[in-house]
Amino acid sequence: MSEKEIFEKISEIIEDRFEIKADEITENLNFQEDLDADSIDIVEFVLELEDVFGAEIPDEDAENIHTVGDAVKYIYSHQG
């Protein structure tokens, strides 16, 4: 799966979960600063990433995912 495809899937998740329009989602979008996501929101988002992409994201790795770009890069580099 390409980074563009991963970005599109992650954008769909964010659009549904955080009620934001797709055209407002960029790689620099920060979950806490731009979406006011709290720790529970982040955990639920990471769990959804794991379900959608079939990957396990350890807590220590999840702590380093702050932006959409971070999530895309993580998923891209950890594909089976």
Protein Blocks (a to p, Z undefined) as FASTA:
>chain_A
ZZklmmmmmmmmmmmmnopafklpcfklcfklmnopafklmmmmmmmmmmmnopacdfkl
mmmmmbfklmmmmmmmmcZZ
